[in-house]
Amino acid sequence: MIILGIGGILKDAACAILKDGALASAVEQSKVAPHHSHGAHSGLPLEAAKVALRLAGASESDVHSVALARPFHERHGTRHLHLELRDHFPNARIVSVEHHQAHAASAYYASPFDHATVLTLDNSGDFRCGSRWRAEGAAMHLEKEISFPDSLGDLYSRVTELLGFKPAADEHKVQWLSTSGEPVFADVFRQILVQPGVGLRVDQGWFDTDRTGSGGFGARFYAALGLEEGAEIPAEMKPRIAASVQLAVEKLVLEMAGEGENLCLAGGLGLNALLVAALENCGQWKNVFVQPAAGNSGTALGAAYYAWHNALGETRRAPLSTLCLGPSSTSEQIKKVLENCKLRFQYLLTTGELLSAAVEQLANDKILAWMQGRMEFGPRALGNRSILASPLNAYSTENLNVFIKHREPFRKFAASVPAELAAEYFDVGPNARFLTTVGRVKPAHRATFESAVLGDGLVRVHTVDAEENPLFHKLLHAWGAKTGLPVLYNTSFNLFGDPMVCTPRDAVRSFYSSGIDSMLVGHFLLEK
């Protein structure tokens, strides 16, 4: 049975396919059709749907159910979407899923738990900005909803704009900036968020509805910071503001989560790795699982899961085992593109030759683009669409961040390590498998990973499992055999705000538009 899940149709559109209850593919529209990211009129991610179906070995007529995660109330415009869906998927039943229902389903049904508390938190969707669920077996029961404007995500976006970043896009920058500041204004944000006797209630008196830009903060807020109303935020104050809102949000989420055995998390705030680490380390929960594509794109997964378990009443579970759910390219397809671009390349016959070439490039302090297998779903590179560098060379790591990725110095790359060796170098939680949390470098290795260390010894750790990604796992071990350190720095293979590369042509364009030294696309090696 084929179920097509569609999510994020207003932002971060994506499609996912459940095939007999198991996730067969998942694709974001922006990665497969970056220059026309929606359908002609509706916002439906039709190109992503086409790719996802192809990967699942299915056609439009094979689709049994289309599950649509809607970001708005039914009366505000889903009728025309349903009509268009019927045109494209003539044999399908249309299942409409509420936004936070889809977030919750994406977290629980993808988890390894048979019972859990599920928490969803975001900016807003379907006029809600959060929910809490009790889940057991194949059933989910809503316990509480949070309605807009009492939104943690909205406050975080306001601070993002206040600090000079782009709201609804650059919240991750505020997160990483927070690691370099002291939370001296945490009580201010606590007052904004909580009313005594009520709990979470965003006090709108801290905002000025007539002020555009700078997050819309009002005179009361500026006074609390010791600034004149509307003043530009001094550079030295920005890390302190970021740290303050981060701490205030973390503490409130810990209170909202409560305690128990299993906790699942999704929604835009689930992309906040520091928040995930706080939940993992708080001692209130035995197990924590965050759905790694926690933002709007992940509602495509949730909508499909919800249709399978609720609309169709199926009880069979298939937890998330990998995020490498997108398209891949054959050697013939790669060769055709390289020859069409008149490029010189070397073809490596065996996996052993491929790994040896990669290790040689990295050992010579080259920055290596690595495009292998199926593209990752979600915002993070997990070893299939990555740019890699050696932690042993300070110049190459500086070049990676400053001259290739053009990122602020407080945004660090991840350290990828074989899962079975991670504990030798880092203290890290289970969500490092999908790069959704942070760990701490052990004191003995602090100097080695200095260029990747955030405040207080924090490191973005990516643990790589041999079964989930055997080729990248082998590369890390081959690198370790060469250098004694089975860890590589890893950041997403994309440039200048583009989505991660999807096709060989995308890879060629990014490679030759940057300071990347060499590239392995499949078994093809290109050098500058």
C-alpha positions in Angstrom: 0.0 0.0 0.0 1.4 3.4 -1.0 0.7 6.5 1.1 2.0 9.9 0.0 2.6 12.4 2.8 2.7 16.1 1.9 3.9 18.7 4.3 5.2 22.3 4.5 3.2 23.5 1.5 3.6 27.2 2.6 7.3 26.8 3.8 9.8 23.9 3.4 7.5 21.8 1.2 8.3 18.1 1.1 6.9 14.6 0.3 7.3 11.2 1.9 6.2 7.8 0.8 5.1 5.0 3.2 5.2 1.6 1.4 3.3 -1.0 3.4 3.9 1.1 6.5 7.7 1.5 6.1 9.3 4.8 5.0 10.5 4.3 1.4 11.5 7.8 0.4 11.3 11.4 1.5 12.3 14.5 -0.5 12.2 18.2 -0.1 10.9 20.3 -3.0 13.7 22.8 -2.7 16.4 20.2 -3.3 14.9 18.6 -6.4 13.4 21.8 -8.0 15.3 24.7 -6.4 14.2 27.3 -9.1 10.5 26.5 -9.0 9.8 25.2 -5.6 6.1 24.7 -5.8 3.4 23.5 -8.2 2.1 26.1 -10.6 -0.7 27.5 -8.5 -1.3 25.5 -5.3 2.0 25.3 -3.6 1.9 21.5 -3.9 5.5 20.0 -4.1 4.7 18.1 -7.3 8.3 17.6 -8.4 9.2 16.2 -5.0 6.2 13.9 -5.2 7.3 12.6 -8.6 10.8 11.9 -7.3 9.6 10.2 -4.1 7.2 8.0 -6.0 9.9 7.0 -8.4 12.2 6.0 -5.6 9.5 3.9 -4.1 8.8 2.2 -7.4 5.3 3.5 -7.7 3.2 5.8 -9.9 0.5 8.4 -9.2 -2.2 5.8 -9.9 -0.7 3.5 -7.3 -1.2 5.9 -4.5 -3.9 4.6 -2.1 -3.9 7.7 0.2 -2.6 11.2 0.1 -2.1 12.6 3.6 -1.9 16.5 3.6 -0.5 18.2 6.6 -2.2 21.6 6.5 -0.7 24.7 8.0 -4.0 26.6 8.1 -7.6 26.0 9.1 -9.8 24.0 6.7 -12.0 27.0 5.9 -9.1 29.0 4.7 -8.3 27.2 1.5 -7.6 23.5 1.4 -10.6 22.8 -0.9 -8.6 23.7 -4.1 -5.7 21.6 -2.9 -7.9 18.6 -2.5 -9.3 19.1 -6.0 -5.8 19.3 -7.5 -4.7 16.2 -5.5 -7.6 14.3 -7.0 -6.4 15.3 -10.5 -2.9 14.0 -9.9 -3.8 11.0 -7.8 -7.1 9.7 -9.2 -7.3 6.5 -7.1 -6.3 8.1 -3.8 -8.2 8.9 -0.6 -7.4 12.4 0.7 -6.6 12.6 4.4 -6.3 16.0 6.0 -4.0 16.2 9.0 -3.7 19.1 11.4 -0.3 20.7 11.5 0.7 19.8 15.1 -1.0 16.4 14.7 1.5 15.8 11.8 4.4 17.0 13.9 3.4 14.7 16.8 2.9 11.7 14.5 6.3 12.3 12.9 8.0 12.2 16.3 6.2 9.3 17.9 5.7 6.8 15.0 9.3 7.4 13.9 10.6 6.7 17.4 11.6 3.3 18.8 9.2 3.6 21.7 5.8 1.8 22.2 4.6 4.5 24.5 5.7 8.1 25.0 4.9 11.6 25.9 5.0 13.7 22.7 5.8 17.4 22.7 5.5 19.7 19.6 6.7 23.3 19.5 7.1 25.7 16.7 6.4 29.3 15.6 2.8 28.6 14.5 0.7 26.3 12.3 -3.0 25.8 12.1 -3.2 28.7 14.6 -1.4 26.6 17.2 2.2 26.8 18.3 2.5 23.7 20.5 0.9 20.5 21.8 1.4 17.7 24.2 0.3 14.1 23.5 0.1 10.8 25.3 0.9 8.0 22.9 0.7 4.2 23.3 0.8 1.5 20.8 -0.6 2.9 17.6 -2.8 5.6 19.3 -2.1 9.2 20.1 -4.2 11.2 22.5 -4.1 15.0 22.7 -3.6 16.3 26.2 -2.9 20.0 25.7 -2.6 22.6 23.0 -0.9 26.0 22.9 -2.5 28.6 20.7 -0.8 31.5 19.0 0.4 34.1 20.0 1.8 32.2 23.1 4.6 30.9 21.0 8.2 30.1 22.0 9.1 29.9 18.4 7.7 33.3 17.6 9.7 34.9 20.5 12.9 33.1 19.2 12.2 34.5 15.7 11.8 38.0 17.1 15.2 37.7 18.8 16.6 36.4 15.6 15.5 39.6 13.8 16.6 41.8 16.8 20.1 40.5 16.5 20.3 41.3 12.8 19.5 37.9 11.3 16.7 36.7 9.1 13.6 35.5 11.0 12.1 32.2 10.1 15.5 31.2 8.6 18.4 32.1 10.8 17.3 30.9 14.2 20.1 28.4 14.2 22.6 31.3 14.2 21.1 32.6 17.4 21.4 29.1 18.9 25.1 28.9 18.1 25.8 32.5 19.1 24.3 31.7 22.5 27.2 29.4 23.4 29.6 32.4 23.5 27.5 34.6 25.9 26.3 34.8 29.5 22.5 34.6 30.0 22.4 37.9 32.0 18.9 38.8 30.6 17.3 35.4 31.1 14.9 36.8 33.7 13.7 39.4 31.2 12.7 36.6 28.7 11.2 34.6 31.6 8.9 37.5 32.4 7.9 37.8 28.7 7.1 34.1 28.5 5.4 33.3 31.9 2.6 34.9 33.8 2.3 33.8 37.4 -0.5 31.4 38.0 -1.0 31.0 34.3 2.2 29.4 33.0 3.2 30.0 29.4 1.6 33.2 28.2 3.6 35.5 26.0 3.1 39.0 27.4 2.4 41.2 24.4 3.2 44.3 26.5 6.8 43.8 25.7 6.2 44.4 22.0 5.3 47.5 19.9 2.8 46.5 17.2 3.7 49.7 15.2 7.4 48.9 15.1 8.5 47.0 11.9 11.9 45.2 12.1 14.1 44.5 15.1 11.6 41.9 16.3 9.0 44.4 17.1 10.2 44.8 20.7 8.9 47.8 22.6 10.1 50.4 25.1 9.7 48.1 28.0 12.1 45.6 26.5 14.8 48.1 25.6 14.6 49.6 29.1 15.1 46.2 30.7 18.3 45.8 28.6 19.4 49.3 29.6 19.1 50.7 26.1 17.2 53.6 24.6 14.1 52.6 22.8 14.8 51.4 19.3 18.6 51.5 19.8 20.8 49.3 17.7 22.0 46.3 19.7 25.7 46.6 20.5 27.8 43.8 19.1 29.1 42.8 22.6 25.5 42.5 23.9 24.3 40.1 21.1 25.8 36.9 22.5 24.3 37.7 26.0 20.8 38.2 24.5 21.1 35.0 22.5 22.3 33.1 25.6 19.4 34.6 27.6 16.6 33.6 25.3 18.1 30.2 24.8 18.3 29.5 28.5 14.8 30.9 29.1 13.3 28.7 26.4 15.2 25.6 27.6 14.0 26.0 31.2 10.4 26.5 30.1 10.4 23.5 27.8 11.8 21.3 30.6 8.9 22.4 32.7 6.4 21.8 30.0 7.8 18.3 29.2 7.5 17.1 32.8 9.1 13.7 33.5 8.7 10.1 32.6 10.2 7.3 30.6 10.1 8.3 26.9 9.8 11.7 25.4 9.4 12.5 21.7 9.9 16.0 20.2 9.1 17.6 16.9 8.3 21.1 15.5 10.7 23.8 14.6 12.1 24.1 18.1 13.2 20.4 17.7 15.9 21.7 15.4 17.5 23.4 18.3 20.3 21.0 19.2 21.1 22.8 22.5 17.5 22.3 23.6 17.6 18.6 22.7 20.8 18.2 24.7 19.2 19.9 27.7 16.3 17.4 27.5 18.7 14.5 27.2 20.7 15.6 30.2 18.0 17.0 32.5 17.4 13.6 34.3 13.7 14.0 33.9 13.4 11.4 31.1 15.0 8.0 30.6 14.9 8.3 26.8 14.5 11.2 24.5 13.9 11.1 20.7 13.7 14.1 18.4 12.5 13.6 14.9 15.5 14.8 13.0 13.6 16.7 10.2 11.6 18.4 13.0 10.6 21.4 11.0 7.8 21.8 8.5 9.3 19.4 6.0 9.0 16.7 8.6 5.2 17.0 8.6 5.2 15.1 5.4 6.5 12.1 7.4 3.9 12.7 10.1 1.0 13.0 7.7 1.9 9.7 6.1 2.4 8.0 9.5 -0.9 9.5 10.7 -2.8 8.2 7.7 -1.4 4.7 8.1 -2.1 4.3 11.8 -5.2 6.4 12.3 -7.1 6.8 9.0 -6.3 3.2 8.0 -6.1 1.7 11.4 -2.9 -0.2 10.9 -0.9 -1.1 14.0 2.4 -2.3 12.4 5.2 0.1 13.3 8.4 0.8 11.3 10.6 3.3 13.2 12.9 5.6 11.4 16.2 3.8 10.5 17.8 6.2 8.2 17.4 9.7 6.7 19.2 8.8 3.5 15.8 8.7 1.7 16.3 10.9 -1.4 17.6 10.2 -4.9 21.0 8.9 -5.9 22.9 8.8 -9.2 24.4 5.9 -11.2 27.9 5.9 -12.5 26.5 6.3 -16.0 24.6 9.4 -15.0 27.5 10.9 -13.2 29.9 10.2 -16.1 27.5 11.8 -18.6 27.4 15.0 -16.6 31.2 15.2 -16.2 31.8 14.6 -19.9 29.1 17.1 -20.8 30.9 19.7 -18.7 34.3 18.8 -20.4 35.8 17.9 -17.1 38.9 15.7 -16.3 38.3 13.0 -13.8 39.6 9.7 -12.5 37.4 6.7 -12.2 38.1 4.5 -9.2 37.3 0.8 -9.8 36.8 -0.5 -6.3 35.5 0.7 -2.9 39.1 0.2 -1.6 40.5 2.6 -4.2 37.7 5.1 -3.4 38.5 5.1 0.3 42.2 5.3 -0.3 41.8 8.3 -2.6 39.6 10.1 -0.1 42.1 9.4 2.7 45.0 10.7 0.6 43.2 13.9 -0.2 42.4 14.6 3.4 45.9 13.6 4.6 47.2 16.2 2.2 45.1 18.8 4.0 42.6 19.0 1.1 39.0 20.0 1.6 37.0 17.2 0.1 33.4 17.2 -1.3 31.8 13.8 -0.8 28.7 12.9 -2.7 27.7 9.3 -2.3 24.4 7.2 -2.2 21.0 8.6 -1.5 20.6 12.3 -0.5 19.7 13.0 3.1 16.2 14.2 4.1 16.3 17.2 6.4 18.7 20.1 6.9 21.8 18.1 8.0 24.5 16.3 6.1 25.0 12.8 7.5 27.8 11.6 5.3 26.2 11.4 1.8 26.2 15.1 0.8 29.1 16.4 2.9 32.2 18.6 2.7 34.9 16.9 4.8 38.1 18.2 6.4 40.8 16.9 8.7 40.6 18.0 12.3 44.5 17.8 12.4 45.0 20.9 10.2 44.0 24.3 11.5 44.3 26.0 8.1 42.0 23.6 6.3 39.3 23.9 9.0 39.5 27.7 9.0 39.3 27.7 5.2 36.3 25.4 5.3 34.3 27.8 7.5 35.5 31.2 6.4 36.3 30.9 2.7 34.1 28.1 1.5 30.9 28.2 3.7 31.2 31.9 4.4 29.8 31.4 7.9 30.2 33.4 11.1 33.0 32.1 13.4 30.5 31.0 16.1 29.0 28.5 13.7 31.0 25.3 13.9 31.1 22.2 11.8 30.2 18.7 13.1 32.7 16.0 14.1 31.7 12.7 12.5 32.9 9.6 14.3 32.1 5.8 14.2 29.4 5.2 16.7 31.3 2.4 18.5 34.3 4.8 19.1 32.4 8.0 20.0 32.7 7.5 23.7 36.5 7.6 23.5 36.4 11.3 22.4 33.0 12.7 23.3 30.2 12.6 25.9 27.1 12.6 23.7 23.5 11.5 23.7 21.7 9.0 21.3 20.3 11.7 19.1 23.9 12.4 17.8 23.1 9.6 15.3 21.1 12.2 13.3 23.2 15.2 14.4 20.3 16.7 16.4 22.1 17.2 19.7 25.4 18.4 21.0 28.1 16.6 23.0 31.1 17.5 25.0 34.7 16.8 24.0 36.6 14.9 26.6 39.4 16.9 28.3 42.1 14.7 26.8 41.1 15.6 23.3 40.1 19.3 23.8 43.1 20.6 22.0 42.6 18.3 19.0 39.1 19.6 18.3 39.6 23.2 19.4 38.4 24.6 16.0 35.1 22.8 16.4 34.5 23.6 20.0 31.6 25.8 21.0 31.3 27.5 24.4 31.9 25.3 27.5 33.5 22.4 25.5 30.4 21.7 23.4 30.8 20.0 20.0 28.3 19.0 17.3 28.9 15.3 17.3 27.6 13.0 14.5 27.8 9.3 15.4 28.0 7.0 12.3 26.5 3.5 12.4 28.0 0.8 10.3 24.7 -0.6 9.2 23.1 2.8 8.4 25.9 4.3 6.4 28.5 1.6 5.7 30.6 3.6 3.2 31.0 6.7 5.4 31.7 4.4 8.4 34.5 2.7 6.4 35.9 6.0 5.4 36.1 7.1 9.1 37.9 3.9 10.0 40.3 4.2 7.0 41.1 7.7 8.1 41.6 6.5 11.6 44.0 3.8 10.4 46.0 6.5 8.6 46.1 9.1 11.3 45.2 7.5 14.6 42.1 9.8 14.8 38.9 8.3 13.3 37.1 11.6 13.2 36.4 14.0 10.3 34.9 17.4 10.3 31.7 17.4 8.3 29.4 20.1 7.0 26.7 20.1 4.4 27.7 20.2 0.7 26.0 23.4 -0.3 27.0 27.0 -0.8 25.7 30.5 -0.4 22.3 29.5 1.1 21.5 26.9 -1.6 20.0 23.6 -0.6 22.2 20.6 -0.3 23.4 19.3 -3.7 21.1 16.7 -5.1 22.4 15.8 -8.6 25.9 15.5 -10.1 25.3 18.8 -11.9 24.5 20.5 -8.6 27.8 19.0 -7.2 29.9 20.2 -10.2 28.4 23.7 -9.9 29.1 24.0 -6.2 32.6 22.5 -6.5 33.8 24.9 -9.2 32.1 27.9 -7.5 34.1 27.4 -4.3 37.5 26.8 -2.8 36.8 23.1 -2.3 40.0 21.3 -3.3 38.7 17.9 -4.6 35.5 16.0 -5.0 34.4 12.4 -5.0 31.1 11.9 -6.7 30.4 8.2 -6.6 33.6 6.6 -7.8 34.7 9.7 -9.8 37.5 11.8 -8.4 37.9 15.4 -9.5 40.8 17.7 -8.4 41.6 21.3 -9.0 
